[in-house]
């Protein structure tokens, strides 16, 4: 009896895991299909320019202040950690370059990604989810209006644009914060900090940061739109969809960051190498 119970429990666990894998693969396919639909609708006319401007402004308004507030301690932390490590290695003259490269290549895009996904992505998912449960999306389809072109495309492009612009802002604020804390807290030399920029940093470092921000914004926007268009269970389902969208976005963003970083390091040699 005990062996039978163990076998039964094991088969149920396998069945549950199999259903979860199938559900995850099906959801990944639907998200990719939405991405393809967004790409097609982006080049169709008429383009919803007014909606695009409104959504970009809304996304910027909910993310600019939190981004700045997070970028300052983030840049300071990176600067303090790299400065302490480099000082132990006896290479204090490269503190500025190492801090700048770390902020621009890694810290800045990740800060933007987390805030875009957490603030803007949740807002987009909640907005589209509320429209879905009120049957506005179905009404648009009945009237012959494509909800992807009318609602999703402006939000996706708006999040991509704001993500790229915020990445530049975070880079500036992060580098400035790192400079301040390195000079004040660690007793670094301002001239040496600034002069070391050209030692390790190069222009492609800035480009990969902007590319990462654009890709992260695209991923966050598409997942938020998918979850908003497919809530289950009424108003409670909208809240669940928002939470699920944020969690899935965070996981995918970190995987995308690993892939983009690996590709960049294989294509662009380090300066001086």
C-alpha atoms as a printed R data frame, in Angstrom:
    type eleno elety resid chain resno       x      y       z
1   ATOM     1    CA   UNK     A     1   0.000  0.000   0.000
2   ATOM     2    CA   UNK     A     2   2.770  2.406   0.879
3   ATOM     3    CA   UNK     A     3   4.613  1.623  -2.361
4   ATOM     4    CA   UNK     A     4   1.414  2.157  -4.313
5   ATOM     5    CA   UNK     A     5   0.871  5.491  -2.597
6   ATOM     6    CA   UNK     A     6   4.423  6.580  -3.380
7   ATOM     7    CA   UNK     A     7   4.029  5.609  -7.041
8   ATOM     8    CA   UNK     A     8   0.681  7.400  -7.253
9   ATOM     9    CA   UNK     A     9   2.115 10.541  -5.682
10  ATOM    10    CA   UNK     A    10   5.121 10.421  -7.994
11  ATOM    11    CA   UNK     A    11   2.944 10.067 -11.100
12  ATOM    12    CA   UNK     A    12   0.794 12.993  -9.983
13  ATOM    13    CA   UNK     A    13   3.899 15.129  -9.454
14  ATOM    14    CA   UNK     A    14   5.169 14.187 -12.925
15  ATOM    15    CA   UNK     A    15   1.796 15.011 -14.463
16  ATOM    16    CA   UNK     A    16   1.725 18.370 -12.676
17  ATOM    17    CA   UNK     A    17   5.255 19.196 -13.813
18  ATOM    18    CA   UNK     A    18   4.388 18.164 -17.374
19  ATOM    19    CA   UNK     A    19   1.333 20.408 -17.409
20  ATOM    20    CA   UNK     A    20   3.363 23.299 -16.023
21  ATOM    21    CA   UNK     A    21   6.008 22.854 -18.739
22  ATOM    22    CA   UNK     A    22   3.360 22.657 -21.459
23  ATOM    23    CA   UNK     A    23   1.635 25.745 -20.083
24  ATOM    24    CA   UNK     A    24   4.905 27.637 -19.948
25  ATOM    25    CA   UNK     A    25   5.804 26.710 -23.525
26  ATOM    26    CA   UNK     A    26   2.338 27.652 -24.743
27  ATOM    27    CA   UNK     A    27   2.564 31.009 -22.971
28  ATOM    28    CA   UNK     A    28   6.026 31.637 -24.438
29  ATOM    29    CA   UNK     A    29   4.634 30.945 -27.895
30  ATOM    30    CA   UNK     A    30   1.750 33.364 -27.371
31  ATOM    31    CA   UNK     A    31   4.122 36.076 -26.134
32  ATOM    32    CA   UNK     A    32   6.306 35.594 -29.206
33  ATOM    33    CA   UNK     A    33   3.210 35.766 -31.412
34  ATOM    34    CA   UNK     A    34   2.257 39.066 -29.794
35  ATOM    35    CA   UNK     A    35   5.792 40.324 -30.438
36  ATOM    36    CA   UNK     A    36   5.407 39.440 -34.138
37  ATOM    37    CA   UNK     A    37   1.991 41.142 -34.239
38  ATOM    38    CA   UNK     A    38   3.459 44.275 -32.651
39  ATOM    39    CA   UNK     A    39   6.300 44.298 -35.214
40  ATOM    40    CA   UNK     A    40   3.797 44.040 -38.069
41  ATOM    41    CA   UNK     A    41   1.404 46.625 -36.637
42  ATOM    42    CA   UNK     A    42   4.246 49.084 -36.030
43  ATOM    43    CA   UNK     A    43   4.646 49.679 -39.772
44  ATOM    44    CA   UNK     A    44   0.931 49.832 -40.551
45  ATOM    45    CA   UNK     A    45  -0.901 53.100 -41.090
46  ATOM    46    CA   UNK     A    46  -2.309 55.121 -39.516
47  ATOM    47    CA   UNK     A    47   0.245 55.311 -36.732
48  ATOM    48    CA   UNK     A    48  -1.261 56.359 -33.388
49  ATOM    49    CA   UNK     A    49   1.162 59.231 -32.845
50  ATOM    50    CA   UNK     A    50  -0.953 61.034 -30.239
51  ATOM    51    CA   UNK     A    51  -1.353 57.870 -28.180
52  ATOM    52    CA   UNK     A    52   2.375 57.225 -28.496
53  ATOM    53    CA   UNK     A    53   3.232 60.682 -27.130
54  ATOM    54    CA   UNK     A    54   0.726 60.346 -24.275
55  ATOM    55    CA   UNK     A    55   1.997 56.918 -23.281
56  ATOM    56    CA   UNK     A    56   5.655 57.930 -23.503
57  ATOM    57    CA   UNK     A    57   4.971 60.953 -21.297
58  ATOM    58    CA   UNK     A    58   3.020 58.850 -18.790
59  ATOM    59    CA   UNK     A    59   5.754 56.189 -18.621
60  ATOM    60    CA   UNK     A    60   8.422 58.863 -18.189
61  ATOM    61    CA   UNK     A    61   6.425 60.611 -15.460
62  ATOM    62    CA   UNK     A    62   6.166 57.450 -13.346
63  ATOM    63    CA   UNK     A    63   9.782 56.363 -13.793
64  ATOM    64    CA   UNK     A    64  12.042 59.449 -13.915
65  ATOM    65    CA   UNK     A    65  12.090 60.288 -10.207
66  ATOM    66    CA   UNK     A    66  12.444 56.686  -8.946
67  ATOM    67    CA   UNK     A    67  15.179 56.110 -11.525
68  ATOM    68    CA   UNK     A    68  17.210 59.081 -10.309
69  ATOM    69    CA   UNK     A    69  16.741 58.118  -6.664
70  ATOM    70    CA   UNK     A    70  17.909 54.569  -7.370
71  ATOM    71    CA   UNK     A    71  20.766 55.573  -9.698
72  ATOM    72    CA   UNK     A    72  22.564 57.697  -7.082
73  ATOM    73    CA   UNK     A    73  23.090 54.961  -4.438
74  ATOM    74    CA   UNK     A    74  23.598 52.374  -7.177
75  ATOM    75    CA   UNK     A    75  26.438 54.369  -8.717
76  ATOM    76    CA   UNK     A    76  27.880 55.059  -5.282
77  ATOM    77    CA   UNK     A    77  27.820 51.362  -4.378
78  ATOM    78    CA   UNK     A    78  29.538 50.359  -7.607
79  ATOM    79    CA   UNK     A    79  32.158 53.074  -7.140
80  ATOM    80    CA   UNK     A    80  32.870 52.157  -3.508
81  ATOM    81    CA   UNK     A    81  33.128 48.432  -4.242
82  ATOM    82    CA   UNK     A    82  35.328 48.780  -7.319
83  ATOM    83    CA   UNK     A    83  37.426 51.461  -5.645
84  ATOM    84    CA   UNK     A    84  38.065 49.265  -2.623
85  ATOM    85    CA   UNK     A    85  38.952 46.241  -4.770
86  ATOM    86    CA   UNK     A    86  41.228 48.195  -7.117
87  ATOM    87    CA   UNK     A    87  42.980 49.831  -4.166
88  ATOM    88    CA   UNK     A    88  43.788 46.361  -2.798
89  ATOM    89    CA   UNK     A    89  45.313 45.491  -6.165
90  ATOM    90    CA   UNK     A    90  47.378 48.671  -6.186
91  ATOM    91    CA   UNK     A    91  45.796 50.158  -9.295
92  ATOM    92    CA   UNK     A    92  44.128 53.268  -7.875
93  ATOM    93    CA   UNK     A    93  44.683 55.168 -11.130
94  ATOM    94    CA   UNK     A    94  42.110 52.927 -12.862
95  ATOM    95    CA   UNK     A    95  39.338 53.449 -10.296
96  ATOM    96    CA   UNK     A    96  37.428 55.931 -12.449
97  ATOM    97    CA   UNK     A    97  37.599 53.810 -15.588
98  ATOM    98    CA   UNK     A    98  36.472 50.635 -13.811
99  ATOM    99    CA   UNK     A    99  33.562 52.412 -12.126
100 ATOM   100    CA   UNK     A   100  32.403 54.058 -15.328
101 ATOM   101    CA   UNK     A   101  32.561 50.827 -17.326
102 ATOM   102    CA   UNK     A   102  30.630 48.942 -14.619
103 ATOM   103    CA   UNK     A   103  27.939 51.632 -14.424
104 ATOM   104    CA   UNK     A   104  27.473 52.152 -18.157
105 ATOM   105    CA   UNK     A   105  27.677 48.516 -19.267
106 ATOM   106    CA   UNK     A   106  25.826 46.753 -16.450
107 ATOM   107    CA   UNK     A   107  24.360 48.874 -13.680
108 ATOM   108    CA   UNK     A   108  22.589 51.514 -15.751
109 ATOM   109    CA   UNK     A   109  20.647 49.160 -18.086
110 ATOM   110    CA   UNK     A   110  19.654 46.911 -15.172
111 ATOM   111    CA   UNK     A   111  18.361 49.841 -13.090
112 ATOM   112    CA   UNK     A   112  16.329 51.036 -16.061
113 ATOM   113    CA   UNK     A   113  15.032 47.527 -16.729
114 ATOM   114    CA   UNK     A   114  13.866 46.948 -13.168
115 ATOM   115    CA   UNK     A   115  12.094 50.287 -12.947
116 ATOM   116    CA   UNK     A   116  10.559 50.044 -16.411
117 ATOM   117    CA   UNK     A   117   9.261 46.562 -15.608
118 ATOM   118    CA   UNK     A   118   8.163 47.361 -12.067
119 ATOM   119    CA   UNK     A   119   6.601 50.799 -12.565
120 ATOM   120    CA   UNK     A   120   5.742 51.227 -16.239
121 ATOM   121    CA   UNK     A   121   5.125 47.548 -17.005
122 ATOM   122    CA   UNK     A   122   2.722 47.094 -14.116
123 ATOM   123    CA   UNK     A   123   0.857 50.265 -15.123
124 ATOM   124    CA   UNK     A   124   0.506 49.078 -18.719
125 ATOM   125    CA   UNK     A   125  -0.636 45.606 -17.664
126 ATOM   126    CA   UNK     A   126  -3.195 47.058 -15.244
127 ATOM   127    CA   UNK     A   127  -4.525 49.499 -17.866
128 ATOM   128    CA   UNK     A   128  -4.928 46.882 -20.591
129 ATOM   129    CA   UNK     A   129  -6.250 44.349 -18.086
130 ATOM   130    CA   UNK     A   130  -8.981 46.710 -16.899
131 ATOM   131    CA   UNK     A   131  -9.936 47.394 -20.515
132 ATOM   132    CA   UNK     A   132 -10.097 43.659 -21.190
133 ATOM   133    CA   UNK     A   133 -12.372 42.780 -18.276
134 ATOM   134    CA   UNK     A   134 -14.657 45.698 -19.233
135 ATOM   135    CA   UNK     A   135 -14.838 44.074 -22.692
136 ATOM   136    CA   UNK     A   136 -13.447 47.151 -24.400
137 ATOM   137    CA   UNK     A   137 -10.943 45.005 -26.304
138 ATOM   138    CA   UNK     A   138 -13.733 42.760 -27.604
139 ATOM   139    CA   UNK     A   139 -15.765 45.811 -28.600
140 ATOM   140    CA   UNK     A   140 -12.819 47.175 -30.584
141 ATOM   141    CA   UNK     A   141 -12.472 43.871 -32.424
142 ATOM   142    CA   UNK     A   142 -16.192 43.895 -33.270
143 ATOM   143    CA   UNK     A   143 -15.827 47.401 -34.697
144 ATOM   144    CA   UNK     A   144 -12.916 46.249 -36.860
145 ATOM   145    CA   UNK     A   145 -10.249 48.081 -34.828
146 ATOM   146    CA   UNK     A   146  -7.044 46.192 -34.180
147 ATOM   147    CA   UNK     A   147  -6.311 46.562 -30.446
148 ATOM   148    CA   UNK     A   148  -2.652 45.699 -31.016
149 ATOM   149    CA   UNK     A   149  -2.162 48.582 -33.425
150 ATOM   150    CA   UNK     A   150  -4.385 50.982 -31.505
151 ATOM   151    CA   UNK     A   151  -3.304 50.267 -27.918
152 ATOM   152    CA   UNK     A   152  -0.300 47.953 -27.717
153 ATOM   153    CA   UNK     A   153   2.057 49.446 -30.320
154 ATOM   154    CA   UNK     A   154   2.069 52.983 -28.829
155 ATOM   155    CA   UNK     A   155   2.770 51.576 -25.364
156 ATOM   156    CA   UNK     A   156   5.549 49.268 -26.562
157 ATOM   157    CA   UNK     A   157   7.300 51.982 -28.570
158 ATOM   158    CA   UNK     A   158   6.813 54.447 -25.727
159 ATOM   159    CA   UNK     A   159   8.471 52.111 -23.229
160 ATOM   160    CA   UNK     A   160  11.389 51.454 -25.591
161 ATOM   161    CA   UNK     A   161  11.940 55.184 -26.147
162 ATOM   162    CA   UNK     A   162  11.732 56.030 -22.450
163 ATOM   163    CA   UNK     A   163  14.039 53.129 -21.557
164 ATOM   164    CA   UNK     A   164  16.729 54.420 -23.938
165 ATOM   165    CA   UNK     A   165  16.423 57.980 -22.630
166 ATOM   166    CA   UNK     A   166  16.397 56.851 -19.002
167 ATOM   167    CA   UNK     A   167  19.519 54.795 -19.597
168 ATOM   168    CA   UNK     A   168  21.366 57.945 -20.597
169 ATOM   169    CA   UNK     A   169  20.058 59.720 -17.516
170 ATOM   170    CA   UNK     A   170  21.056 56.868 -15.206
171 ATOM   171    CA   UNK     A   171  24.516 56.714 -16.779
172 ATOM   172    CA   UNK     A   172  25.112 60.405 -16.115
173 ATOM   173    CA   UNK     A   173  23.713 60.297 -12.580
174 ATOM   174    CA   UNK     A   174  25.521 57.047 -11.760
175 ATOM   175    CA   UNK     A   175  28.887 58.287 -13.000
176 ATOM   176    CA   UNK     A   176  28.437 61.601 -11.170
177 ATOM   177    CA   UNK     A   177  27.471 59.799  -7.968
178 ATOM   178    CA   UNK     A   178  30.423 57.451  -8.291
179 ATOM   179    CA   UNK     A   179  32.779 60.374  -8.844
180 ATOM   180    CA   UNK     A   180  31.448 62.180  -5.769
181 ATOM   181    CA   UNK     A   181  31.681 59.185  -3.448
182 ATOM   182    CA   UNK     A   182  35.087 58.131  -4.754
183 ATOM   183    CA   UNK     A   183  36.574 61.579  -4.256
184 ATOM   184    CA   UNK     A   184  34.825 62.365  -0.948
185 ATOM   185    CA   UNK     A   185  34.490 58.986   0.771
186 ATOM   186    CA   UNK     A   186  37.625 57.263  -0.506
187 ATOM   187    CA   UNK     A   187  39.921 60.241  -0.849
188 ATOM   188    CA   UNK     A   188  40.494 59.802  -4.556
189 ATOM   189    CA   UNK     A   189  42.028 62.404  -6.818
190 ATOM   190    CA   UNK     A   190  39.525 64.147  -9.119
191 ATOM   191    CA   UNK     A   191  42.043 64.525 -11.918
192 ATOM   192    CA   UNK     A   192  43.083 60.879 -11.818
193 ATOM   193    CA   UNK     A   193  39.445 59.742 -11.732
194 ATOM   194    CA   UNK     A   194  38.582 61.739 -14.846
195 ATOM   195    CA   UNK     A   195  41.817 61.003 -16.705
196 ATOM   196    CA   UNK     A   196  41.385 57.241 -16.329
197 ATOM   197    CA   UNK     A   197  38.177 57.261 -18.394
198 ATOM   198    CA   UNK     A   198  40.155 56.851 -21.607
199 ATOM   199    CA   UNK     A   199  42.198 53.974 -20.183
200 ATOM   200    CA   UNK     A   200  39.484 51.302 -20.219
201 ATOM   201    CA   UNK     A   201  36.254 52.938 -21.370
202 ATOM   202    CA   UNK     A   202  35.359 53.148 -25.061
203 ATOM   203    CA   UNK     A   203  32.408 54.334 -27.128
204 ATOM   204    CA   UNK     A   204  30.944 50.834 -27.753
205 ATOM   205    CA   UNK     A   205  30.406 50.579 -23.966
206 ATOM   206    CA   UNK     A   206  27.814 53.334 -24.276
207 ATOM   207    CA   UNK     A   207  26.213 51.735 -27.317
208 ATOM   208    CA   UNK     A   208  25.793 48.347 -25.645
209 ATOM   209    CA   UNK     A   209  24.182 50.070 -22.677
210 ATOM   210    CA   UNK     A   210  21.660 51.779 -24.951
211 ATOM   211    CA   UNK     A   211  21.004 48.566 -26.876
212 ATOM   212    CA   UNK     A   212  20.410 46.701 -23.637
213 ATOM   213    CA   UNK     A   213  17.993 49.385 -22.450
214 ATOM   214    CA   UNK     A   214  16.030 49.201 -25.728
215 ATOM   215    CA   UNK     A   215  15.849 45.393 -25.617
216 ATOM   216    CA   UNK     A   216  14.857 45.403 -21.939
217 ATOM   217    CA   UNK     A   217  12.141 47.990 -22.604
218 ATOM   218    CA   UNK     A   218  10.820 45.907 -25.510
219 ATOM   219    CA   UNK     A   219  10.697 42.725 -23.426
220 ATOM   220    CA   UNK     A   220   8.985 44.457 -20.503
221 ATOM   221    CA   UNK     A   221   6.431 46.135 -22.768
222 ATOM   222    CA   UNK     A   222   5.479 43.008 -24.722
223 ATOM   223    CA   UNK     A   223   5.084 40.880 -21.590
224 ATOM   224    CA   UNK     A   224   3.068 43.604 -19.833
225 ATOM   225    CA   UNK     A   225   0.815 43.928 -22.880
226 ATOM   226    CA   UNK     A   226   0.329 40.167 -23.132
227 ATOM   227    CA   UNK     A   227  -0.595 39.851 -19.468
228 ATOM   228    CA   UNK     A   228  -2.915 42.845 -19.730
229 ATOM   229    CA   UNK     A   229  -4.724 41.392 -22.736
230 ATOM   230    CA   UNK     A   230  -5.133 37.961 -21.122
231 ATOM   231    CA   UNK     A   231  -6.271 38.336 -17.499
232 ATOM   232    CA   UNK     A   232  -8.268 35.557 -15.875
233 ATOM   233    CA   UNK     A   233 -10.858 35.800 -13.149
234 ATOM   234    CA   UNK     A   234 -12.116 39.383 -13.275
235 ATOM   235    CA   UNK     A   235 -10.554 42.192 -11.228
236 ATOM   236    CA   UNK     A   236  -8.537 39.755  -9.120
237 ATOM   237    CA   UNK     A   237  -7.171 38.281 -12.320
238 ATOM   238    CA   UNK     A   238  -5.904 41.708 -13.365
239 ATOM   239    CA   UNK     A   239  -3.881 41.988 -10.160
240 ATOM   240    CA   UNK     A   240  -2.515 38.477 -10.633
241 ATOM   241    CA   UNK     A   241  -1.624 39.269 -14.250
242 ATOM   242    CA   UNK     A   242   0.303 42.366 -13.157
243 ATOM   243    CA   UNK     A   243   2.298 40.390 -10.588
244 ATOM   244    CA   UNK     A   244   2.994 37.560 -13.021
245 ATOM   245    CA   UNK     A   245   4.094 40.009 -15.705
246 ATOM   246    CA   UNK     A   246   6.602 41.697 -13.407
247 ATOM   247    CA   UNK     A   247   8.084 38.384 -12.224
248 ATOM   248    CA   UNK     A   248   8.388 36.942 -15.747
249 ATOM   249    CA   UNK     A   249   9.910 40.189 -16.993
250 ATOM   250    CA   UNK     A   250  12.553 40.213 -14.253
251 ATOM   251    CA   UNK     A   251  13.597 36.638 -15.087
252 ATOM   252    CA   UNK     A   252  13.800 37.270 -18.830
253 ATOM   253    CA   UNK     A   253  15.678 40.541 -18.371
254 ATOM   254    CA   UNK     A   254  18.498 38.883 -16.463
255 ATOM   255    CA   UNK     A   255  18.787 36.120 -19.072
256 ATOM   256    CA   UNK     A   256  18.775 38.724 -21.853
257 ATOM   257    CA   UNK     A   257  21.473 40.676 -20.025
258 ATOM   258    CA   UNK     A   258  23.715 37.608 -19.856
259 ATOM   259    CA   UNK     A   259  23.253 36.893 -23.571
260 ATOM   260    CA   UNK     A   260  23.848 40.494 -24.680
261 ATOM   261    CA   UNK     A   261  26.919 40.829 -22.459
262 ATOM   262    CA   UNK     A   262  28.402 37.590 -23.785
263 ATOM   263    CA   UNK     A   263  27.780 38.639 -27.401
264 ATOM   264    CA   UNK     A   264  29.274 42.078 -26.790
265 ATOM   265    CA   UNK     A   265  32.416 40.698 -25.154
266 ATOM   266    CA   UNK     A   266  32.934 38.253 -28.010
267 ATOM   267    CA   UNK     A   267  32.480 40.889 -30.727
268 ATOM   268    CA   UNK     A   268  34.119 43.964 -29.155
269 ATOM   269    CA   UNK     A   269  37.623 43.424 -27.759
270 ATOM   270    CA   UNK     A   270  38.557 45.130 -24.519
271 ATOM   271    CA   UNK     A   271  40.514 48.325 -24.942
272 ATOM   272    CA   UNK     A   272  44.208 47.671 -24.974
273 ATOM   273    CA   UNK     A   273  43.717 43.959 -25.633
